[in-house]
Amino acid sequence: MTTLLACLFLLAGASVSLLAAIGVLRLPDFFMRMHAATKAGVAGCGLVLIGVALADGSAATWAKVSIALVFLLLTT
């Protein structure tokens, strides 16, 4: 069950990152492109990190993912 959930999180993160990359290429304004890139950094990477933590399942991995997510949210 956790493998399926991990795969769904990884797929969702990759999809968000792909859509944001397309948005960076296609959007006309600088600020719109910057907004798309920011969303890819937080949502896409966050979902991928959660998927990796679900796939591994150890407490050390969850701690590292939590620190990385907090860092992503603070720097964005």
PDB file of N, CA, C, O and CB in Angstrom:
ATOM      1  N   MET A   1       0.818  -1.199   0.000  1.00  0.00           N
ATOM      2  CA  MET A   1       0.000   0.000   0.000  1.00  0.00           C
ATOM      3  C   MET A   1       0.860   1.261   0.000  1.00  0.00           C
ATOM      4  O   MET A   1       0.576   2.220  -0.717  1.00  0.00           O
ATOM      5  CB  MET A   1      -0.930  -0.001   1.202  1.00  0.00           C
ATOM      6  N   THR A   2       1.920   1.245   0.818  1.00  0.00           N
ATOM      7  CA  THR A   2       2.775   2.430   0.851  1.00  0.00           C
ATOM      8  C   THR A   2       3.564   2.594  -0.443  1.00  0.00           C
ATOM      9  O   THR A   2       3.921   3.710  -0.820  1.00  0.00           O
ATOM     10  CB  THR A   2       3.731   2.354   2.033  1.00  0.00           C
ATOM     11  N   THR A   3       3.835   1.486  -1.120  1.00  0.00           N
ATOM     12  CA  THR A   3       4.538   1.580  -2.399  1.00  0.00           C
ATOM     13  C   THR A   3       3.676   2.295  -3.430  1.00  0.00           C
ATOM     14  O   THR A   3       4.166   3.131  -4.189  1.00  0.00           O
ATOM     15  CB  THR A   3       4.927   0.183  -2.908  1.00  0.00           C
ATOM     16  N   LEU A   4       2.406   1.965  -3.450  1.00  0.00           N
ATOM     17  CA  LEU A   4       1.492   2.629  -4.371  1.00  0.00           C
ATOM     18  C   LEU A   4       1.355   4.111  -4.037  1.00  0.00           C
ATOM     19  O   LEU A   4       1.349   4.953  -4.934  1.00  0.00           O
ATOM     20  CB  LEU A   4       0.122   1.954  -4.337  1.00  0.00           C
ATOM     21  N   LEU A   5       1.248   4.422  -2.775  1.00  0.00           N
ATOM     22  CA  LEU A   5       1.146   5.813  -2.341  1.00  0.00           C
ATOM     23  C   LEU A   5       2.421   6.579  -2.677  1.00  0.00           C
ATOM     24  O   LEU A   5       2.357   7.732  -3.105  1.00  0.00           O
ATOM     25  CB  LEU A   5       0.865   5.885  -0.833  1.00  0.00           C
ATOM     26  N   ALA A   6       3.578   5.946  -2.486  1.00  0.00           N
ATOM     27  CA  ALA A   6       4.849   6.582  -2.834  1.00  0.00           C
ATOM     28  C   ALA A   6       4.918   6.849  -4.334  1.00  0.00           C
ATOM     29  O   ALA A   6       5.371   7.912  -4.757  1.00  0.00           O
ATOM     30  CB  ALA A   6       6.036   5.702  -2.391  1.00  0.00           C
ATOM     31  N   CYS A   7       4.473   5.894  -5.133  1.00  0.00           N
ATOM     32  CA  CYS A   7       4.472   6.082  -6.586  1.00  0.00           C
ATOM     33  C   CYS A   7       3.555   7.224  -6.995  1.00  0.00           C
ATOM     34  O   CYS A   7       3.887   7.994  -7.896  1.00  0.00           O
ATOM     35  CB  CYS A   7       4.045   4.794  -7.290  1.00  0.00           C
ATOM     36  N   LEU A   8       2.408   7.340  -6.344  1.00  0.00           N
ATOM     37  CA  LEU A   8       1.484   8.432  -6.664  1.00  0.00           C
ATOM     38  C   LEU A   8       2.076   9.792  -6.309  1.00  0.00           C
ATOM     39  O   LEU A   8       1.926  10.752  -7.065  1.00  0.00           O
ATOM     40  CB  LEU A   8       0.158   8.235  -5.929  1.00  0.00           C
ATOM     41  N   PHE A   9       2.748   9.879  -5.160  1.00  0.00           N
ATOM     42  CA  PHE A   9       3.388  11.139  -4.785  1.00  0.00           C
ATOM     43  C   PHE A   9       4.519  11.487  -5.743  1.00  0.00           C
ATOM     44  O   PHE A   9       4.670  12.649  -6.123  1.00  0.00           O
ATOM     45  CB  PHE A   9       3.919  11.061  -3.355  1.00  0.00           C
ATOM     46  N   LEU A  10       5.310  10.504  -6.135  1.00  0.00           N
ATOM     47  CA  LEU A  10       6.394  10.753  -7.079  1.00  0.00           C
ATOM     48  C   LEU A  10       5.861  11.190  -8.440  1.00  0.00           C
ATOM     49  O   LEU A  10       6.407  12.099  -9.065  1.00  0.00           O
ATOM     50  CB  LEU A  10       7.256   9.506  -7.233  1.00  0.00           C
ATOM     51  N   LEU A  11       4.807  10.547  -8.888  1.00  0.00           N
ATOM     52  CA  LEU A  11       4.207  10.913 -10.171  1.00  0.00           C
ATOM     53  C   LEU A  11       3.589  12.307 -10.113  1.00  0.00           C
ATOM     54  O   LEU A  11       3.716  13.082 -11.061  1.00  0.00           O
ATOM     55  CB  LEU A  11       3.146   9.884 -10.575  1.00  0.00           C
ATOM     56  N   ALA A  12       2.925  12.628  -9.013  1.00  0.00           N
ATOM     57  CA  ALA A  12       2.333  13.958  -8.865  1.00  0.00           C
ATOM     58  C   ALA A  12       3.412  15.034  -8.820  1.00  0.00           C
ATOM     59  O   ALA A  12       3.253  16.091  -9.430  1.00  0.00           O
ATOM     60  CB  ALA A  12       1.471  14.022  -7.596  1.00  0.00           C
ATOM     61  N   GLY A  13       4.501  14.781  -8.112  1.00  0.00           N
ATOM     62  CA  GLY A  13       5.594  15.747  -8.058  1.00  0.00           C
ATOM     63  C   GLY A  13       6.250  15.964  -9.405  1.00  0.00           C
ATOM     64  O   GLY A  13       6.572  17.093  -9.775  1.00  0.00           O
ATOM     65  N   ALA A  14       6.447  14.880 -10.137  1.00  0.00           N
ATOM     66  CA  ALA A  14       7.029  15.008 -11.475  1.00  0.00           C
ATOM     67  C   ALA A  14       6.089  15.748 -12.418  1.00  0.00           C
ATOM     68  O   ALA A  14       6.538  16.529 -13.258  1.00  0.00           O
ATOM     69  CB  ALA A  14       7.361  13.628 -12.046  1.00  0.00           C
ATOM     70  N   SER A  15       4.790  15.508 -12.285  1.00  0.00           N
ATOM     71  CA  SER A  15       3.814  16.195 -13.136  1.00  0.00           C
ATOM     72  C   SER A  15       3.762  17.695 -12.843  1.00  0.00           C
ATOM     73  O   SER A  15       3.699  18.511 -13.762  1.00  0.00           O
ATOM     74  CB  SER A  15       2.427  15.583 -12.946  1.00  0.00           C
ATOM     75  N   VAL A  16       3.788  18.048 -11.566  1.00  0.00           N
ATOM     76  CA  VAL A  16       3.782  19.468 -11.201  1.00  0.00           C
ATOM     77  C   VAL A  16       5.048  20.146 -11.711  1.00  0.00           C
ATOM     78  O   VAL A  16       4.991  21.272 -12.205  1.00  0.00           O
ATOM     79  CB  VAL A  16       3.661  19.641  -9.667  1.00  0.00           C
ATOM     80  N   SER A  17       6.186  19.473 -11.597  1.00  0.00           N
ATOM     81  CA  SER A  17       7.444  20.043 -12.087  1.00  0.00           C
ATOM     82  C   SER A  17       7.427  20.204 -13.604  1.00  0.00           C
ATOM     83  O   SER A  17       7.931  21.196 -14.131  1.00  0.00           O
ATOM     84  CB  SER A  17       8.625  19.162 -11.668  1.00  0.00           C
ATOM     85  N   LEU A  18       6.852  19.237 -14.301  1.00  0.00           N
ATOM     86  CA  LEU A  18       6.751  19.343 -15.755  1.00  0.00           C
ATOM     87  C   LEU A  18       5.842  20.495 -16.164  1.00  0.00           C
ATOM     88  O   LEU A  18       6.178  21.267 -17.063  1.00  0.00           O
ATOM     89  CB  LEU A  18       6.235  18.034 -16.347  1.00  0.00           C
ATOM     90  N   LEU A  19       4.700  20.611 -15.513  1.00  0.00           N
ATOM     91  CA  LEU A  19       3.790  21.706 -15.838  1.00  0.00           C
ATOM     92  C   LEU A  19       4.412  23.071 -15.524  1.00  0.00           C
ATOM     93  O   LEU A  19       4.210  24.033 -16.266  1.00  0.00           O
ATOM     94  CB  LEU A  19       2.478  21.542 -15.072  1.00  0.00           C
ATOM     95  N   ALA A  20       5.151  23.150 -14.446  1.00  0.00           N
ATOM     96  CA  ALA A  20       5.810  24.410 -14.109  1.00  0.00           C
ATOM     97  C   ALA A  20       6.906  24.741 -15.112  1.00  0.00           C
ATOM     98  O   ALA A  20       7.087  25.908 -15.458  1.00  0.00           O
ATOM     99  CB  ALA A  20       6.392  24.347 -12.697  1.00  0.00           C
ATOM    100  N   ALA A  21       7.643  23.735 -15.588  1.00  0.00           N
ATOM    101  CA  ALA A  21       8.667  23.980 -16.598  1.00  0.00           C
ATOM    102  C   ALA A  21       8.039  24.463 -17.901  1.00  0.00           C
ATOM    103  O   ALA A  21       8.581  25.347 -18.564  1.00  0.00           O
ATOM    104  CB  ALA A  21       9.491  22.711 -16.845  1.00  0.00           C
ATOM    105  N   ILE A  22       6.912  23.890 -18.264  1.00  0.00           N
ATOM    106  CA  ILE A  22       6.195  24.359 -19.458  1.00  0.00           C
ATOM    107  C   ILE A  22       5.710  25.784 -19.231  1.00  0.00           C
ATOM    108  O   ILE A  22       5.750  26.606 -20.146  1.00  0.00           O
ATOM    109  CB  ILE A  22       4.997  23.421 -19.795  1.00  0.00           C
ATOM    110  N   GLY A  23       5.250  26.084 -18.013  1.00  0.00           N
ATOM    111  CA  GLY A  23       4.811  27.435 -17.693  1.00  0.00           C
ATOM    112  C   GLY A  23       5.937  28.444 -17.777  1.00  0.00           C
ATOM    113  O   GLY A  23       5.727  29.571 -18.226  1.00  0.00           O
ATOM    114  N   VAL A  24       7.136  28.053 -17.348  1.00  0.00           N
ATOM    115  CA  VAL A  24       8.282  28.961 -17.437  1.00  0.00           C
ATOM    116  C   VAL A  24       8.601  29.266 -18.897  1.00  0.00           C
ATOM    117  O   VAL A  24       8.986  30.386 -19.233  1.00  0.00           O
ATOM    118  CB  VAL A  24       9.518  28.353 -16.732  1.00  0.00           C
ATOM    119  N   LEU A  25       8.441  28.280 -19.753  1.00  0.00           N
ATOM    120  CA  LEU A  25       8.726  28.498 -21.167  1.00  0.00           C
ATOM    121  C   LEU A  25       7.627  29.281 -21.873  1.00  0.00           C
ATOM    122  O   LEU A  25       7.921  30.063 -22.778  1.00  0.00           O
ATOM    123  CB  LEU A  25       8.925  27.177 -21.859  1.00  0.00           C
ATOM    124  N   ARG A  26       6.378  29.093 -21.484  1.00  0.00           N
ATOM    125  CA  ARG A  26       5.260  29.625 -22.255  1.00  0.00           C
ATOM    126  C   ARG A  26       4.680  30.940 -21.732  1.00  0.00           C
ATOM    127  O   ARG A  26       4.078  31.686 -22.505  1.00  0.00           O
ATOM    128  CB  ARG A  26       4.187  28.615 -22.300  1.00  0.00           C
ATOM    129  N   LEU A  27       4.840  31.238 -20.463  1.00  0.00           N
ATOM    130  CA  LEU A  27       4.214  32.436 -19.917  1.00  0.00           C
ATOM    131  C   LEU A  27       4.920  33.694 -20.435  1.00  0.00           C
ATOM    132  O   LEU A  27       6.140  33.705 -20.599  1.00  0.00           O
ATOM    133  CB  LEU A  27       4.239  32.400 -18.374  1.00  0.00           C
ATOM    134  N   PRO A  28       4.142  34.753 -20.689  1.00  0.00           N
ATOM    135  CA  PRO A  28       4.709  35.924 -21.360  1.00  0.00           C
ATOM    136  C   PRO A  28       5.477  36.883 -20.446  1.00  0.00           C
ATOM    137  O   PRO A  28       6.422  37.531 -20.895  1.00  0.00           O
ATOM    138  CB  PRO A  28       3.618  36.671 -22.028  1.00  0.00           C
ATOM    139  N   ASP A  29       5.094  36.981 -19.206  1.00  0.00           N
ATOM    140  CA  ASP A  29       5.638  38.006 -18.330  1.00  0.00           C
ATOM    141  C   ASP A  29       6.694  37.416 -17.402  1.00  0.00           C
ATOM    142  O   ASP A  29       6.633  36.240 -17.044  1.00  0.00           O
ATOM    143  CB  ASP A  29       4.521  38.662 -17.516  1.00  0.00           C
ATOM    144  N   PHE A  30       7.663  38.246 -17.017  1.00  0.00           N
ATOM    145  CA  PHE A  30       8.723  37.809 -16.117  1.00  0.00           C
ATOM    146  C   PHE A  30       8.170  37.345 -14.774  1.00  0.00           C
ATOM    147  O   PHE A  30       8.600  36.320 -14.246  1.00  0.00           O
ATOM    148  CB  PHE A  30       9.722  38.932 -15.905  1.00  0.00           C
ATOM    149  N   PHE A  31       7.231  38.086 -14.225  1.00  0.00           N
ATOM    150  CA  PHE A  31       6.698  37.754 -12.912  1.00  0.00           C
ATOM    151  C   PHE A  31       5.858  36.478 -12.947  1.00  0.00           C
ATOM    152  O   PHE A  31       5.850  35.715 -11.981  1.00  0.00           O
ATOM    153  CB  PHE A  31       5.866  38.909 -12.382  1.00  0.00           C
ATOM    154  N   MET A  32       5.162  36.246 -14.039  1.00  0.00           N
ATOM    155  CA  MET A  32       4.418  34.994 -14.178  1.00  0.00           C
ATOM    156  C   MET A  32       5.368  33.803 -14.267  1.00  0.00           C
ATOM    157  O   MET A  32       5.107  32.749 -13.688  1.00  0.00           O
ATOM    158  CB  MET A  32       3.514  35.042 -15.418  1.00  0.00           C
ATOM    159  N   ARG A  33       6.480  33.977 -15.000  1.00  0.00           N
ATOM    160  CA  ARG A  33       7.468  32.907 -15.103  1.00  0.00           C
ATOM    161  C   ARG A  33       8.117  32.629 -13.752  1.00  0.00           C
ATOM    162  O   ARG A  33       8.366  31.477 -13.400  1.00  0.00           O
ATOM    163  CB  ARG A  33       8.537  33.265 -16.137  1.00  0.00           C
ATOM    164  N   MET A  34       8.388  33.685 -13.004  1.00  0.00           N
ATOM    165  CA  MET A  34       8.977  33.521 -11.688  1.00  0.00           C
ATOM    166  C   MET A  34       8.019  32.784 -10.749  1.00  0.00           C
ATOM    167  O   MET A  34       8.446  31.962  -9.938  1.00  0.00           O
ATOM    168  CB  MET A  34       9.352  34.883 -11.103  1.00  0.00           C
ATOM    169  N   HIS A  35       6.727  33.084 -10.865  1.00  0.00           N
ATOM    170  CA  HIS A  35       5.714  32.415 -10.055  1.00  0.00           C
ATOM    171  C   HIS A  35       5.648  30.922 -10.393  1.00  0.00           C
ATOM    172  O   HIS A  35       5.537  30.087  -9.496  1.00  0.00           O
ATOM    173  CB  HIS A  35       4.338  33.073 -10.269  1.00  0.00           C
ATOM    174  N   ALA A  36       5.717  30.591 -11.676  1.00  0.00           N
ATOM    175  CA  ALA A  36       5.688  29.181 -12.090  1.00  0.00           C
ATOM    176  C   ALA A  36       6.919  28.438 -11.578  1.00  0.00           C
ATOM    177  O   ALA A  36       6.818  27.288 -11.150  1.00  0.00           O
ATOM    178  CB  ALA A  36       5.605  29.071 -13.626  1.00  0.00           C
ATOM    179  N   ALA A  37       8.070  29.084 -11.620  1.00  0.00           N
ATOM    180  CA  ALA A  37       9.285  28.436 -11.139  1.00  0.00           C
ATOM    181  C   ALA A  37       9.238  28.212  -9.628  1.00  0.00           C
ATOM    182  O   ALA A  37       9.730  27.200  -9.129  1.00  0.00           O
ATOM    183  CB  ALA A  37      10.507  29.271 -11.507  1.00  0.00           C
ATOM    184  N   THR A  38       8.648  29.157  -8.909  1.00  0.00           N
ATOM    185  CA  THR A  38       8.530  29.019  -7.460  1.00  0.00           C
ATOM    186  C   THR A  38       7.602  27.869  -7.104  1.00  0.00           C
ATOM    187  O   THR A  38       7.887  27.100  -6.185  1.00  0.00           O
ATOM    188  CB  THR A  38       8.021  30.323  -6.834  1.00  0.00           C
ATOM    189  N   LYS A  39       6.499  27.746  -7.822  1.00  0.00           N
ATOM    190  CA  LYS A  39       5.570  26.649  -7.550  1.00  0.00           C
ATOM    191  C   LYS A  39       6.219  25.300  -7.826  1.00  0.00           C
ATOM    192  O   LYS A  39       5.949  24.330  -7.118  1.00  0.00           O
ATOM    193  CB  LYS A  39       4.302  26.801  -8.392  1.00  0.00           C
ATOM    194  N   ALA A  40       7.067  25.226  -8.840  1.00  0.00           N
ATOM    195  CA  ALA A  40       7.751  23.965  -9.122  1.00  0.00           C
ATOM    196  C   ALA A  40       8.708  23.617  -8.000  1.00  0.00           C
ATOM    197  O   ALA A  40       8.843  22.451  -7.629  1.00  0.00           O
ATOM    198  CB  ALA A  40       8.505  24.042 -10.452  1.00  0.00           C
ATOM    199  N   GLY A  41       9.371  24.628  -7.461  1.00  0.00           N
ATOM    200  CA  GLY A  41      10.323  24.373  -6.389  1.00  0.00           C
ATOM    201  C   GLY A  41       9.673  23.842  -5.136  1.00  0.00           C
ATOM    202  O   GLY A  41      10.204  22.936  -4.494  1.00  0.00           O
ATOM    203  N   VAL A  42       8.539  24.389  -4.783  1.00  0.00           N
ATOM    204  CA  VAL A  42       7.896  23.982  -3.529  1.00  0.00           C
ATOM    205  C   VAL A  42       7.003  22.764  -3.723  1.00  0.00           C
ATOM    206  O   VAL A  42       7.187  21.746  -3.056  1.00  0.00           O
ATOM    207  CB  VAL A  42       7.077  25.134  -2.957  1.00  0.00           C
ATOM    208  N   ALA A  43       6.052  22.859  -4.618  1.00  0.00           N
ATOM    209  CA  ALA A  43       5.075  21.780  -4.767  1.00  0.00           C
ATOM    210  C   ALA A  43       5.687  20.533  -5.404  1.00  0.00           C
ATOM    211  O   ALA A  43       5.493  19.422  -4.910  1.00  0.00           O
ATOM    212  CB  ALA A  43       3.897  22.257  -5.604  1.00  0.00           C
ATOM    213  N   GLY A  44       6.422  20.715  -6.492  1.00  0.00           N
ATOM    214  CA  GLY A  44       6.996  19.568  -7.185  1.00  0.00           C
ATOM    215  C   GLY A  44       8.030  18.840  -6.351  1.00  0.00           C
ATOM    216  O   GLY A  44       7.950  17.625  -6.172  1.00  0.00           O
ATOM    217  N   CYS A  45       8.998  19.580  -5.841  1.00  0.00           N
ATOM    218  CA  CYS A  45      10.039  18.950  -5.022  1.00  0.00           C
ATOM    219  C   CYS A  45       9.473  18.418  -3.710  1.00  0.00           C
ATOM    220  O   CYS A  45       9.909  17.375  -3.222  1.00  0.00           O
ATOM    221  CB  CYS A  45      11.163  19.946  -4.735  1.00  0.00           C
ATOM    222  N   GLY A  46       8.516  19.122  -3.145  1.00  0.00           N
ATOM    223  CA  GLY A  46       7.904  18.653  -1.906  1.00  0.00           C
ATOM    224  C   GLY A  46       7.206  17.326  -2.078  1.00  0.00           C
ATOM    225  O   GLY A  46       7.350  16.427  -1.250  1.00  0.00           O
ATOM    226  N   LEU A  47       6.449  17.200  -3.152  1.00  0.00           N
ATOM    227  CA  LEU A  47       5.762  15.935  -3.407  1.00  0.00           C
ATOM    228  C   LEU A  47       6.745  14.806  -3.693  1.00  0.00           C
ATOM    229  O   LEU A  47       6.536  13.675  -3.253  1.00  0.00           O
ATOM    230  CB  LEU A  47       4.798  16.088  -4.574  1.00  0.00           C
ATOM    231  N   VAL A  48       7.807  15.102  -4.420  1.00  0.00           N
ATOM    232  CA  VAL A  48       8.819  14.081  -4.693  1.00  0.00           C
ATOM    233  C   VAL A  48       9.508  13.649  -3.401  1.00  0.00           C
ATOM    234  O   VAL A  48       9.749  12.460  -3.187  1.00  0.00           O
ATOM    235  CB  VAL A  48       9.859  14.606  -5.703  1.00  0.00           C
ATOM    236  N   LEU A  49       9.824  14.617  -2.540  1.00  0.00           N
ATOM    237  CA  LEU A  49      10.465  14.270  -1.267  1.00  0.00           C
ATOM    238  C   LEU A  49       9.555  13.409  -0.395  1.00  0.00           C
ATOM    239  O   LEU A  49      10.017  12.459   0.237  1.00  0.00           O
ATOM    240  CB  LEU A  49      10.859  15.539  -0.510  1.00  0.00           C
ATOM    241  N   ILE A  50       8.281  13.734  -0.358  1.00  0.00           N
ATOM    242  CA  ILE A  50       7.346  12.920   0.422  1.00  0.00           C
ATOM    243  C   ILE A  50       7.235  11.512  -0.167  1.00  0.00           C
ATOM    244  O   ILE A  50       7.140  10.531   0.571  1.00  0.00           O
ATOM    245  CB  ILE A  50       5.955  13.590   0.468  1.00  0.00           C
ATOM    246  N   GLY A  51       7.247  11.418  -1.490  1.00  0.00           N
ATOM    247  CA  GLY A  51       7.226  10.101  -2.133  1.00  0.00           C
ATOM    248  C   GLY A  51       8.451   9.272  -1.802  1.00  0.00           C
ATOM    249  O   GLY A  51       8.349   8.064  -1.589  1.00  0.00           O
ATOM    250  N   VAL A  52       9.611   9.914  -1.759  1.00  0.00           N
ATOM    251  CA  VAL A  52      10.842   9.200  -1.397  1.00  0.00           C
ATOM    252  C   VAL A  52      10.780   8.733   0.056  1.00  0.00           C
ATOM    253  O   VAL A  52      11.188   7.617   0.377  1.00  0.00           O
ATOM    254  CB  VAL A  52      12.081  10.102  -1.618  1.00  0.00           C
ATOM    255  N   ALA A  53      10.266   9.598   0.929  1.00  0.00           N
ATOM    256  CA  ALA A  53      10.154   9.215   2.343  1.00  0.00           C
ATOM    257  C   ALA A  53       9.176   8.060   2.523  1.00  0.00           C
ATOM    258  O   ALA A  53       9.413   7.171   3.341  1.00  0.00           O
ATOM    259  CB  ALA A  53       9.707  10.417   3.193  1.00  0.00           C
ATOM    260  N   LEU A  54       8.089   8.063   1.772  1.00  0.00           N
ATOM    261  CA  LEU A  54       7.146   6.948   1.856  1.00  0.00           C
ATOM    262  C   LEU A  54       7.756   5.659   1.315  1.00  0.00           C
ATOM    263  O   LEU A  54       7.500   4.576   1.842  1.00  0.00           O
ATOM    264  CB  LEU A  54       5.866   7.279   1.092  1.00  0.00           C
ATOM    265  N   ALA A  55       8.559   5.778   0.268  1.00  0.00           N
ATOM    266  CA  ALA A  55       9.173   4.582  -0.306  1.00  0.00           C
ATOM    267  C   ALA A  55      10.205   3.979   0.637  1.00  0.00           C
ATOM    268  O   ALA A  55      10.312   2.757   0.742  1.00  0.00           O
ATOM    269  CB  ALA A  55       9.824   4.911  -1.647  1.00  0.00           C
ATOM    270  N   ASP A  56      10.966   4.829   1.326  1.00  0.00           N
ATOM    271  CA  ASP A  56      11.990   4.318   2.238  1.00  0.00           C
ATOM    272  C   ASP A  56      11.385   3.936   3.582  1.00  0.00           C
ATOM    273  O   ASP A  56      11.570   2.816   4.058  1.00  0.00           O
ATOM    274  CB  ASP A  56      13.095   5.358   2.437  1.00  0.00           C
ATOM    275  N   GLY A  57      10.669   4.860   4.182  1.00  0.00           N
ATOM    276  CA  GLY A  57       9.927   4.554   5.399  1.00  0.00           C
ATOM    277  C   GLY A  57      10.689   4.638   6.704  1.00  0.00           C
ATOM    278  O   GLY A  57      10.084   4.481   7.765  1.00  0.00           O
ATOM    279  N   SER A  58      11.998   4.879   6.674  1.00  0.00           N
ATOM    280  CA  SER A  58      12.740   4.939   7.930  1.00  0.00           C
ATOM    281  C   SER A  58      12.567   6.307   8.590  1.00  0.00           C
ATOM    282  O   SER A  58      12.238   7.293   7.930  1.00  0.00           O
ATOM    283  CB  SER A  58      14.234   4.645   7.689  1.00  0.00           C
ATOM    284  N   ALA A  59      12.792   6.345   9.887  1.00  0.00           N
ATOM    285  CA  ALA A  59      12.639   7.589  10.641  1.00  0.00           C
ATOM    286  C   ALA A  59      13.694   8.610  10.240  1.00  0.00           C
ATOM    287  O   ALA A  59      13.419   9.810  10.232  1.00  0.00           O
ATOM    288  CB  ALA A  59      12.722   7.315  12.142  1.00  0.00           C
ATOM    289  N   ALA A  60      14.888   8.153   9.909  1.00  0.00           N
ATOM    290  CA  ALA A  60      15.949   9.071   9.494  1.00  0.00           C
ATOM    291  C   ALA A  60      15.586   9.770   8.182  1.00  0.00           C
ATOM    292  O   ALA A  60      15.846  10.961   8.012  1.00  0.00           O
ATOM    293  CB  ALA A  60      17.279   8.315   9.341  1.00  0.00           C
ATOM    294  N   THR A  61      14.995   9.030   7.275  1.00  0.00           N
ATOM    295  CA  THR A  61      14.580   9.631   6.001  1.00  0.00           C
ATOM    296  C   THR A  61      13.464  10.640   6.221  1.00  0.00           C
ATOM    297  O   THR A  61      13.470  11.707   5.606  1.00  0.00           O
ATOM    298  CB  THR A  61      14.123   8.545   5.013  1.00  0.00           C
ATOM    299  N   TRP A  62      12.507  10.323   7.087  1.00  0.00           N
ATOM    300  CA  TRP A  62      11.430  11.269   7.376  1.00  0.00           C
ATOM    301  C   TRP A  62      11.975  12.539   8.014  1.00  0.00           C
ATOM    302  O   TRP A  62      11.482  13.631   7.730  1.00  0.00           O
ATOM    303  CB  TRP A  62      10.387  10.628   8.294  1.00  0.00           C
ATOM    304  N   ALA A  63      12.979  12.413   8.867  1.00  0.00           N
ATOM    305  CA  ALA A  63      13.575  13.603   9.488  1.00  0.00           C
ATOM    306  C   ALA A  63      14.270  14.468   8.440  1.00  0.00           C
ATOM    307  O   ALA A  63      14.133  15.691   8.449  1.00  0.00           O
ATOM    308  CB  ALA A  63      14.578  13.195  10.588  1.00  0.00           C
ATOM    309  N   LYS A  64      15.007  13.839   7.549  1.00  0.00           N
ATOM    310  CA  LYS A  64      15.695  14.597   6.489  1.00  0.00           C
ATOM    311  C   LYS A  64      14.705  15.267   5.549  1.00  0.00           C
ATOM    312  O   LYS A  64      14.910  16.410   5.139  1.00  0.00           O
ATOM    313  CB  LYS A  64      16.622  13.677   5.691  1.00  0.00           C
ATOM    314  N   VAL A  65      13.636  14.562   5.207  1.00  0.00           N
ATOM    315  CA  VAL A  65      12.617  15.133   4.327  1.00  0.00           C
ATOM    316  C   VAL A  65      11.912  16.295   5.011  1.00  0.00           C
ATOM    317  O   VAL A  65      11.614  17.303   4.370  1.00  0.00           O
ATOM    318  CB  VAL A  65      11.595  14.062   3.912  1.00  0.00           C
ATOM    319  N   SER A  66      11.645  16.166   6.291  1.00  0.00           N
ATOM    320  CA  SER A  66      10.999  17.261   7.031  1.00  0.00           C
ATOM    321  C   SER A  66      11.877  18.501   7.061  1.00  0.00           C
ATOM    322  O   SER A  66      11.388  19.615   6.875  1.00  0.00           O
ATOM    323  CB  SER A  66      10.672  16.822   8.461  1.00  0.00           C
ATOM    324  N   ILE A  67      13.164  18.316   7.292  1.00  0.00           N
ATOM    325  CA  ILE A  67      14.095  19.449   7.290  1.00  0.00           C
ATOM    326  C   ILE A  67      14.162  20.082   5.908  1.00  0.00           C
ATOM    327  O   ILE A  67      14.175  21.307   5.787  1.00  0.00           O
ATOM    328  CB  ILE A  67      15.499  19.001   7.737  1.00  0.00           C
ATOM    329  N   ALA A  68      14.205  19.262   4.868  1.00  0.00           N
ATOM    330  CA  ALA A  68      14.264  19.785   3.500  1.00  0.00           C
ATOM    331  C   ALA A  68      12.994  20.545   3.144  1.00  0.00           C
ATOM    332  O   ALA A  68      13.066  21.584   2.487  1.00  0.00           O
ATOM    333  CB  ALA A  68      14.486  18.645   2.502  1.00  0.00           C
ATOM    334  N   LEU A  69      11.835  20.051   3.564  1.00  0.00           N
ATOM    335  CA  LEU A  69      10.576  20.745   3.274  1.00  0.00           C
ATOM    336  C   LEU A  69      10.490  22.078   4.000  1.00  0.00           C
ATOM    337  O   LEU A  69      10.028  23.067   3.432  1.00  0.00           O
ATOM    338  CB  LEU A  69       9.388  19.873   3.660  1.00  0.00           C
ATOM    339  N   VAL A  70      10.930  22.110   5.242  1.00  0.00           N
ATOM    340  CA  VAL A  70      10.940  23.379   5.985  1.00  0.00           C
ATOM    341  C   VAL A  70      11.881  24.366   5.306  1.00  0.00           C
ATOM    342  O   VAL A  70      11.553  25.546   5.177  1.00  0.00           O
ATOM    343  CB  VAL A  70      11.367  23.154   7.465  1.00  0.00           C
ATOM    344  N   PHE A  71      13.044  23.896   4.873  1.00  0.00           N
ATOM    345  CA  PHE A  71      13.987  24.758   4.166  1.00  0.00           C
ATOM    346  C   PHE A  71      13.395  25.288   2.866  1.00  0.00           C
ATOM    347  O   PHE A  71      13.560  26.464   2.543  1.00  0.00           O
ATOM    348  CB  PHE A  71      15.278  24.004   3.879  1.00  0.00           C
ATOM    349  N   LEU A  72      12.711  24.432   2.122  1.00  0.00           N
ATOM    350  CA  LEU A  72      12.068  24.868   0.878  1.00  0.00           C
ATOM    351  C   LEU A  72      11.019  25.953   1.145  1.00  0.00           C
ATOM    352  O   LEU A  72      10.965  26.961   0.441  1.00  0.00           O
ATOM    353  CB  LEU A  72      11.416  23.669   0.167  1.00  0.00           C
ATOM    354  N   LEU A  73      10.206  25.737   2.146  1.00  0.00           N
ATOM    355  CA  LEU A  73       9.153  26.699   2.460  1.00  0.00           C
ATOM    356  C   LEU A  73       9.720  28.026   2.971  1.00  0.00           C
ATOM    357  O   LEU A  73       9.186  29.092   2.665  1.00  0.00           O
ATOM    358  CB  LEU A  73       8.206  26.111   3.494  1.00  0.00           C
ATOM    359  N   LEU A  74      10.781  27.959   3.734  1.00  0.00           N
ATOM    360  CA  LEU A  74      11.370  29.198   4.271  1.00  0.00           C
ATOM    361  C   LEU A  74      12.104  30.000   3.193  1.00  0.00           C
ATOM    362  O   LEU A  74      12.077  31.231   3.217  1.00  0.00           O
ATOM    363  CB  LEU A  74      12.337  28.868   5.415  1.00  0.00           C
ATOM    364  N   THR A  75      12.746  29.330   2.266  1.00  0.00           N
ATOM    365  CA  THR A  75      13.522  30.051   1.256  1.00  0.00           C
ATOM    366  C   THR A  75      12.673  30.525   0.082  1.00  0.00           C
ATOM    367  O   THR A  75      13.115  31.380  -0.685  1.00  0.00           O
ATOM    368  CB  THR A  75      14.635  29.174   0.747  1.00  0.00           C
ATOM    369  N   THR A  76      11.494  30.002  -0.069  1.00  0.00           N
ATOM    370  CA  THR A  76      10.639  30.463  -1.151  1.00  0.00           C
ATOM    371  C   THR A  76       9.873  31.672  -0.712  1.00  0.00           C
ATOM    372  O   THR A  76       9.088  32.220  -1.486  1.00  0.00           O
ATOM    373  CB  THR A  76       9.686  29.370  -1.605  1.00  0.00           C
TER     374      THR A  76
END
